[in-house]
């Protein structure tokens, strides 16, 4: 936690620099990966400006240097020190095994408390986890954070969607954890079986794993479906639980007591926040950037200047009322897209997240899939949808008017496309 004396951005940055100067010697003493990476650079740092001179770390770099089993190369301690085993989802490359020590796991849980505070989750709540029990980290950190708060946690892994709905109702759950699209799938399945999801008793939804919780169209659909408030959350296996939804639901706030945030501007003449995530009702200020994060408390598998690959539009805003807060970093519209998924289709830069937000504005469209191919030197994109109105043209027209791009939209029968309980893999890259 930050010291109570911190009142300004300057105070915060000084505190972060001090915390980083305590962390780096412990890491560099035994971490061969960062010893090699930071060779010739000196610590302690005099300011965070010097931190920007250090090289960044990327997931492709970690994957390239992982061992044959996929174990990440940036461990600081002997293997016996590590008690937690998790693996990245593999949506943006080969899955990577990440290990955590008990102290690092404690940092995960502490950071999660900011998310639970933002969502107003209390010890009296019954929390339902609509995730699997695999190596994906999202369920496990959320579960332990809720248990630390005193909540009763109901595991929903290993069940069909309808069985999860029955357990939601029978357990008296008041909070639902899910990806945005699976929460919508739960609501649609309930309606299809004569169950009103508004009668399930859910008052809060915490969504993560995909863009959507900070997009007004998607958030409103979820809140209307369950008559519950939605709070967005952002995190990553490599870095930790780093962000939570702002009170207005339109942005993410970075947990700066645990993370240093940096932003690398993306130069583009055809990108805008409105086109990236269909925030047609928002007025964003500032450039589009890639988010770079440093975890200030994780020494076992440290993520130092980690390139998240997330495209964001940052702003510094006053948080709190009556002067009680100080200027915090928010990401307007949440995560707008992924740097490694950008395509240029007939001269227009486009991200899958922008297309997803438009698809989700049509309640009659169920599952969908995007397929990217290469035709000569050009990127091409085809969209497959399950559509109860059997009218793919209306979606094609909306994509054209919103993004300035003609995309081939094909209808497929319901049940053809896979539904996902965990992080979805709806973008198929065949380029």
N, C-alpha and C positions, 0 to 999 in steps of 0.2 A: 504494500500500500504506500501511497505517497505521503510525505510529511504534511502536516496541517498548515505549515507556514507557506506553502506554495500558493501564490495568489495570481501570478502573471505567467505569460508564455515564457518569459526569460527565466523565471524561477523554475518552471517545469523543465526547460532544456538544460539548465545547470544541474538539476537533480538527476535527469536522465544520463547526463555525461558522467556524473559521479557514480551512478549505479553501473554504467558500462565499464568504467575504470576498475570497479571491483570484480566484475565478471570476467573481463578479458584475461587477466593473469592466470586465473584458475583454468581457463580453457586452453590457453597457449602453452601451459606447462606440459600437457600430455596429449593434446589433440593434434595428431599428425596432419590431418586434412587442412586445418587452419594454420598450423605452423608453416606448411609449404605455401599456402595461399597468401599469408600476410608477411612472408619473409621480406626483410628490409624495411618494414614499416614499424614505427615506434609507438609504444604506449608508456605512460598514460596520455590520454587525450586532453588537450587544453580546452577544446570546445567541440560541439557536434559538427562544426564545419570541417574539422580534421577527419571526422568519421567518414565523410563523403569522399575522401581520397582513397579509402580502402576498397578493394574489389568487391563486387556483388557476388552472391551465390545463386545458382539457378537449379531448378529441378532436373533439367537435362544434364547438367554437370554432375549432380549427385547420382543420377541413374547411370551415367557413363562410367563412373568410378565405383559403382556398387559391385559387390562380389557376385559370383555365379548364382547365388540364391536370391539376389535382389536386396541384400542388406546394405543400407546406406553407409557411406564411408566416413561420416563425420562424427564418430563416437569419441568421447573423451576418456572413457574409463574402461577397465576390464569388464568382460561380459557378465561376470557374476554380480555386478552392481545394478544391472537392468532387470526390472520385474515386469514391464509392460511391453507387449508385442502387438504392433498394429501395422497395417499396410495401406498405402494410398489406393484410391479407387481405380486407377488405371484409365480414367476418362480422357486424360491428356498424355498418355504414354504408358510405358511398362510400369506395373505396380512396384512400389518401392517400400521396403520394410523399414519402419522407424521404431526404435526402442526408446523407452523412457525409464529413468530412475524413479524411485519413490518421491524424491524432492521435485523432480520435473513434473510428475503427475499431480503433485500438490499445487503447482503453479497453474496447471490446466483448471483444476477445480476452483481455485481462487479467482481466476479470470472469469470463469463461468458465472460467478456470483453477480457480476455486473449485468450480465444478460438476464438473469432471474430477477434482479432488482428492477430492470427496465420493464420487464413483463409483469411485474407485481405478482410474483409467485410466492406463496406463503407456506409455512410448515403444514398447515391444515389441508393443502391441496393434495389431490390424488392425481398423479402424473402418468399418462399413458405414452409409452414409447413405441411408435409404429415404425420400427426398424428391424433389420435382421440381427442375428448374433454373430455375424462374421467378423473379419479383421478390420472392417471399416470403423474408424475411431469415433465417429459422431455419436452413436448411441451410448458408448461406454462412458465418455466424459460427461455427457448430459445426465446419465443415470447417477453417476457418483456425485455430481454437483447437487442434484436434487436430494439425494440421500443425505448429503452433508447439511442441507438446509432443513432436514427433518420431514420432508415429504414422503408419502408412501408412493412407491414406483411400481407400475404395472408393466411387465415386459410383454411386448406384442410380437416378438419374433417367432418364426416357424408356423405362422397361421395364415390361412387364406384371408382375403380382404373381408369377406362376409363374417368369418369367425372373429376377426379383429373388431368389427362393428358390434357383434354380440358381447364381446369382452369389454369393450368401451362402456356399453350400457350397464352390464352386470357389475362392473367394478366400481361404478360411481365416479369415474374419472372426471376431473374438472379442467385438466390441462392436457393438450395433445401436442406431442413433438413429432414432426414429420417433415418431409420435403414438401414444397408448395404443390407440386403436381400430384403427389400421392395423397395429400390432404383432399384435393379436389376429387381424386378417384374414389376415396372413401365416401365422400358426400354423394357422388353420382351412383355408387353401388348401393348405398343406403336407400336413396330415392327409388332406385330400380327394384328394390325388394320391399317397398311399402313402408320404409322406415324414414321418418323425417329427421335429418341430421340435426336440426335445431332443437330437437327434443332429447338429444343424447346427454345434455348437461354440460357440454364443454363451454367454458367461459374464456379461455385463452388458448391460442395456438402459437407455438414457437416453431418457426420454419427456418430451414437451412439446407445447404447442399446444392442449391441452384439459385440463380437470380429469380426474383419474383416477389419476395416478401416486401420489397421497397417500391414495387411498381404498382401504381394506384389501381389499375384495372384488375390485376391479379389479386391484390390484397382485398379489394372490395368484393370480388367473387367469393373469396374464402370467408370473409366476415359475414356476408349475406347468407352463405350456405349453412354456417354453423351458429349464426348469431353470436359470434365470439370475436374478441379483439386479436389481431395478428401482430406479433413482434418478430422482426427479422433478426437473423444472427449470422455471423460470418466467422469462419475459422478454417484451418487447414492442418492436416496431419503433421506437416513439416514445421509449422510455426506456432500453432496453438489457437485458442479461442480469442480472437482479436477484436471483434466488433459486435455491436448490438443496435437495434433499431431505435431511432429517435422518437420522441413522443408523438410527433405528427405522422409517423409511419412512412415518411418519404425519403429517409436517409439512414446511413449507418454512422454511428459514432465510434471512433477508435479508442480502445482502452489504453490510454497513454501512460498509465502507471505500470504497465507490463510491456509495452511495445513502443519502439521508436518508428515513426512513419516518415517515409521519404517518397517523393513523387518525381518521376521522370517524364517530362512532357513528350507527348506523341504528336509529331508534326503530320498533319493531314489537312487537305483542303476539302475533303468530302465527308468527314466524320463530324457528327454533332451528338450531344447527349440525347436529343430528341429522337434521332434516327437509330441510335444504338439500343435503346430500351423503351421506345415508344412512350416517352414522358411528354406527351404533347401538352399537358396542362402545367408543366413545370418551367420555371425560369432559372436556368443554371448559370452560374457565374464562374469564370475561370477556364483554364484549358483542360483537355483530356490528358490523363497521365497513367503510367503504369505504377502500381502500388509496390513499394519496397518496404519490408518490415524487418525489424530486429527484435527478437525476444530478449528481454532484460533479465529473465530469471531461469532460463533453461540451459544448464551447463552440460548435461549428459549427451544430448544430440543438438547442439546449438544451431540456431538459424540466424546467421549474421548477415545483414544487408541482403535478405532473401527476396528475390524477384518473384512475387506471387503470380505474375501473369494476369492479374486482374486489372481491367481498365476502369478508371474511376474519374470523377470530377470533384476534387477536394475543395474545401472551403474552411476558413477559421471563423467560428461563430461563438457568440456568448451563450454559455450553457448555465442555466440556473435563473432564479428570480431575485429581484431586489438586490442585485449586485453580489449574490451569494456564490455565484460560480465564476469561473474564468474562461477565457476563450479556448475552446476545444476544437479538435479537427473532426469534421464530418465529411462523409462522402455523399454528395448530392445524388439522389436516385439509387443509392446502394452500389452494388457491383454492376457495371453496365455491359461488360463483356469480357472475353478472354483474348489476350494478345495472340495466343497460338491458334486461335480459331478464326481470325479475320480472313475474309476472302475479298477479292476485288472482282466483282461480276460486272462485266461490260462497263468498266471505269468507275463503278460505285463500290466503296468499301462498306462491307456489311458483316455483322456478327450474328451468330445463331440466337443470342439473347434478344436481339431486336425482333427477329422473326417470331420467337416464342411468345413474346408479349402480345404481338398482334394476333397470333393464333388463339391465345387464351382470352381474347376479347370476344370470341364467338362461343357462346355457351353450348351450342349444338355440336361442336367439334370435340371428339374424344381424344384418343391418342394420335400422335403424329410422328413423323420421322423426316429428317433432312438428310439428303445424300449429295455430297459435294464430289464432283468429278472434274477431270481436266480434259478439255477439248482443244487439242493443239496447245497453244500457250495460254488459253483462257480458262478461268474457273467458271464452272457452271453449277447450278444448284437446282435440285428437284425436291419438291415437298410432297410427301404422302400423308393423307389425312383420313380419319374415320369421321364421317359427317352424316348426321341423322337427317339433314335437309338435302343431301345429295346435290350440293351446289358449290363445287370447288371454285367456280368463277368468282363468286363474291369475295372469297379470301384472296384470290389472285389480284382482283381489282383493289382491295384494301392495301395489299403489299405494294402495289404500284403507286397508289396515291400517297402512302405514308413514307415509303423508302425511295421512290423514284426508280423502281426496279421491277421488271417483268420476270416472275419466277414461275416455272411450270408447276402447277398444283394438280395432283392426281388423287382421286378418291379410291380407297381400298375398303373391303368389307370390315365391319366391326369384328374385333377379335383377331384381326390379322397382325396388328402391331403389339409389341410387348409393353406391358405396364411395369413400372419400377417402384419398389418401396424405398430403396436407397437412392443414392445419386443417380440420376437418369443418364442413359447413353442414347440420346435421340439424334445426335449429330454423327453421321457416318462419313468419314473423310476418306474418299477413294482417289484423291488427287496423287 
